[in-house]
Amino acid sequence: MTDVQATAVDVRDEQVDALLKRLGSNDGPIEFDGLSAATDADGYALSTPESGDHRGLSEAEFRAAATEDGVAPYVTNWHYWEETVGHRGRHRRAFLRRAEAADERSVPARYVDLDSGMETEWGEVVVTATLGENGDRRYEIRHADDVGAAEDELDGYDDPLDARQIATDDDRGRYRPLKSAPTLISGWIFENLGGRDAVETLDVLYPASVANWNLEREDELDVTHWRETAERQTGIYDIIEDLPREAVEWVAEACCVDSQCLKRREWQYDEGDDLAADNGAGAFPCREPCSLVVAAARKWTKLEEEETHTYEFELTPSEKEQVEAIVDAVADGRIDEIREADVYEGANRYRTRFLRAKRFDEDGSLSGTPTDPTDEN
């Protein structure tokens, strides 16, 4: 017996009908999440951890037992997972089970928490699973920044395809080429979704994230590493095969970290040859270098072909540190956070304009030093 009391829930006649039909289908006894049901020559048997064993039941007694407080939640739980969700979409089923910790917690404990809502973070969104009528589940999806906001303060949606317009542009109206970038706009909510629509909405916001998460969980994720990705490129992209391994480290450090992408990088330089760059801590994996990384690597491959030169600039110690601060601010995407009055910040706009006025000539060259040493004469 458990000391957790589940939220009261009614069992519909059709739910018990489905249970009896399954028992009569010659599929054998039912063992699911603590519910045990069977039939034999003596009649029906029904048990849960709370109710104990009921044996030798007639059909009418079985139906009555199925509505008892210690049994009803288990019956509705079985019906939701085996009849409503089913097994045809294994990735969807696995995610929805995760959303209520179904493989770790008992039915009564879950029903108590589902009554108030169980939250799962997925990228920049939060999925909340709740208990609907007769043990059905309903799902809400909103941006993590909007957790706690009233529903009427947010734009409401109910069609998963509406997530396309949400995921298209960032909060400055710029196109988001990488859907897993941490730039998803807030201010919206998908309410009262069924399980299928909830997972489809996530798939629009973060394509293939649910499937790849579950494939990894089942140890079936097919990872394509850098070497294989580079070798299969054709046309203008086939040059990335020439990018040095050291530069691939820089690619991963530049593109594949939490501040730039919410996936967790699982691809390496090659099988058995791991990159030292941080993999990220995302909930769902990245199984291969994405098209954005490949496109950027093409440019970097061409840049890495250039010979190095020694340049001499005159800068004060503070100006040197300011140049470093500007690079850091741009790389970390913090330019918009630095206010005009923050003149002690190296990347402050006025301070940067002062440096340009002082150290750059009319052609935009730093300290008047040409980029190509052969242009000095």
N, C-alpha and C positions, 0 to 999 in steps of 0.2 A: 504494500500500500504506500501511496505517496502522500505527503502533507501539502502538495500543491493542488488547489481546487480550481478546476477549469471553469471558464466562463460558461454559463448556462447556454445550451444550444439545442435546438429542436432537430429531430430527425424526420425528414420527409418520407412518405410512403414509398416514393420511387427510389429513394436511396436504399431502403431495406429490400425493395424488389430487386435492385441491381445486385445486392449482396447475395440474395438467395439464388438469383439466376447464375451468378458466378459459381456458387457452390454446386449447382446442378449441372454444370457444364463439363464435368469429369476432369477438371483441371486440378483436382486435389484440394486439400485444405487451404485456408487463407491465413497467412502469417504476415502482418504488416503493421509496423510502428507500434507494436504492443497488442494489437487486436489479433485474436485467434478465433477462427470460425471453421467448423467442419460438419460433415454429415456422415452418419453410419447407420447400421441396422437399428440402433436404438433411437434414432432421431437426430436432432441438431445439437451441436455443442457450441458454446460461445463464452469467451473469457477475455478479460483485460487485467492489467495489474491491480486495478481498483476494485473490480467486481468479483474476482475469483472465478471459479469454473461453474458454468451452467451446462449440464449434460442431460441427454435424453429429452430434449425439448421438442414439443410439437411446433408446427409452423407458427401457430398463434402465440405460443409461449416464446418462441424465438423473436417474433416481432415485438412483443411486449418487453422482453429483456433488452432489445436493441435501443429502446427509448429511455432506459434507466440512466441516471446521472453519471454513473461510473462507466457506462458503455457508449452513450450517445456521441460524445466527442470523438471517440475512436472510429465509430461508424461513419460520421460525416468526414473525418479526416481521410479514411480509406476511400470514400466516394470521390472526394476532391482530387486526390492524387491518381487514383486508378481509373476513374471514369471521366472526370472533367479534364484533367491535364493529360493523362494517358502516357504512352511511351513512344509516340511517333516522333516527337521532337526531343531527342535526348539532351541536347545542350540547353534547350529552354527548361526542361524539367529539372536538370541539375542546378541551374541558376535559381529557379524559384524555390527549390529545396534549400539552397544556401540562404536565401533571403529570410528564412525563418529558422535556420539552424536545425533543420529537420533530422539530420543524421546524428546530432549530438544531444538533442533535448527531447524529453517526453512530450506526448500530446497535451496533457493538462498544462504543463509548464509553458508550452508554446501558445496555447489558447489564451492563457492569462496575458502574455506579452503581446500577442497579436491584437488583443482587444484594445490596447492602447497604441499599438503600432511598433513594428520592428524595422529598424533602419539599416540599410546597406549602402556604403559609399561606393560609387562606381565612377572613376574619373572625377569630374567636377560636379556630378549630380548625386542626389540621395534618393534611393528607392525605399519607400515605406510600405511594408506589407501589413494589412489589417484583416481582421476577421469579419467576413460578411455574413449574410443570412445563411442559416443551416450549414455552417462550416465552410461556406465558400470563402475564397480569398479575394481581396481587392488590393490594387496597387496604385500608389501615387509616386510621381517622379517630378522633382524640382531641382533647381540649382542649389548647391550647398550654401551659397550666400543668402538664399531665401528661406532657409530653415527657420521656422518660428514666425514667418510672415503670414498674415491672414490671407486666406484664399482670394478674397475680393480685392486684394492689393496687387494680384498677379494676373497676367493674361492667361486665361484658361484654354486648354486644348484637350481633345479626346481622340483625335485621329493620329496614329503613329507617323503618318507621312507629313504631318505639320511640323515634325521635328526637323525636316529638311531646311525650312526657312530659318529656324532657330540656329542651326549649325552652320549656316552659310557665311555670315559676316560676324566680325567681332564688334565690340561696343563702340568702335569708331567708324563702323561701316566698311571696314576693309575685308576683302575676301579672305577666308580661312582655307588655305590649300591643304593644311594638315588638320584633320578632324580630331586628332588626339592632342592637339596643342592646348595648353591651359588658358584658352582665350574664349571659352564659351560664354555667351551673354547670359545674364540672369533676368529675372522679372517675369517668369512664366511658370506654368504648372500643368501637368497632365493628371487629372483626377479620376478616381473610380475606374481604373483600367482592369480588364481581365488579364490573366497571365500571358496569353499569346500577345496581346497588344502591348503589354508592359515590356516584354523582351524585344518586340519589334521596334518599339520606340528607342530602346537602348542601342539596337543595331543600326538605327539611322544616325543617332548621335555619335556612336563609336562603332563603326563598321567592323564586323567579324569579332568584336571583343568577347562576346559571350561564348561563341564557338571555340575561339583560341584558348580562352581561359579553361574551358572544360576539357579540351583536347590535352592541354598541359596537365590538368588534374588527373586525367586518365593515362598519362604518360604516352600520349599519341601525337603530341605536337610535332609537326614536321618543320624543323628549323633549317633555313638556308643561310649559310654563313657568307661572309664578305667575299671570299675567294670565288666561291661558286657563283654568287650574284654578279661579280665583276666579269667573270669569264663568259657568261652567257649574254652579255650586252652586245648589241650590234649598232651599226650606224654611228652617229655622233657620240654615242655613249661608250663605245668599246674602248676608249682611251683610259677609262677608270681602272682598267686592269694594270696600268702602269703606275698607279698611285703607290708610293712606298708604304710599307707596313706602319712606319712611324706616323705617317700622315693619316692613316686610317684611325689610329689612336686619337688624333686631333679631331677627326670627323665625328667620332663617337662622343668625345668630350664636348664638342660644340653643339651637336644636334640631339643626342640621345640621353639627356638628363631630365630630371623632373621639372626643371624650370622651363624646358622647351617642349617636352612630350610626356604625356601621362602614361604611356606604355612602359613596360619593364623590358629592357633589351635582353633578349636571349641569344641573338646571333653574335658570333665572335669573329675573329679574323678567319679562322678555319677550324674544322673539327679538331679538338685537342690543343688548339692554340688560342687561348683566351686573351682578350684585350684587357688592359689594366684599367681603362676608363670605367667609371661608375655605371652600373646597369640600370639605375633608377629603382623606384619602390612602388611602381604602379600595380593595381590589382590585376590587370590583364597583360599578357606578354606580347612582345613584338617578335615575330618569327623570322623576319628578314629585313634587310635594308629597304626602306620605303622609297618611293619615287622621288620624294623631295631630297632625301639624302643622296640618291644617285645623281640627280641633277646638280646638286651643290658639289658633289665629288668631281663631276666633270670639270667645273670651273677650277676647283682646287688642283686638279691634276695638271691643268695647263699652267696655273700659277707656280706650281712646284717645279716646273721645268725651267724657270728663270734662274739665272745666275745671281748669287748674292753680291752686293757691293758695300763698300764702307762709306758711310756718309758722316759728315761732321756738322753738327749744329751747335749753336750757342744758346743755351738755356740756363736760367737760374735753377737752383735746386728745387724751388717751389714750382717752377714751370715744368720741370721734368716730372714731378709728382702729379701735376695737373694733367699732363698728357696721359699718364697712367690711369688717373681717375676717370678721364673721359672715355678711355677704352673700356674700363670696367663697367661704367654706367651704361654705355651702349650695349655691350655684350650681355649684361644682366637685365636689360630692358627697364632701367630705372630713370631714364631721362625725364619722363613725365612726372616723376615723383619729386623732382628737384625744383623748388619754387624759385621765382625770380629774385626773391629777397635773400635766398640762401647763398650769399656770395662767398661763404667759407667752403662751399662745396666746389671741388675742382671742375665738375661738369656743369656748373651753373652757367646759364646762357650768357649773361652779361660778362662773366669772367672769361668765358671761352671767346666771346667776341673781342674782348680786350687783348687776349693772347694772339688772336688772328691779326688784329690791327698792329700789334707790336712786332710780331715775328714772321708774318707772311708778306710776300711782296705782291704787287698788283696782279701777277699771273697765278697766284695761289700757291707758290712754292714756299716751303718752310725755310726760313732764314736765307731765302734767295738761292738755295741749293737745288740744281736741276736733278730730276729723277734719273736721267741718262747721263753718266759721267762724260760721255763723248760730247755732250752739248756745252760743256764748261768753256770751251774756247769759241 
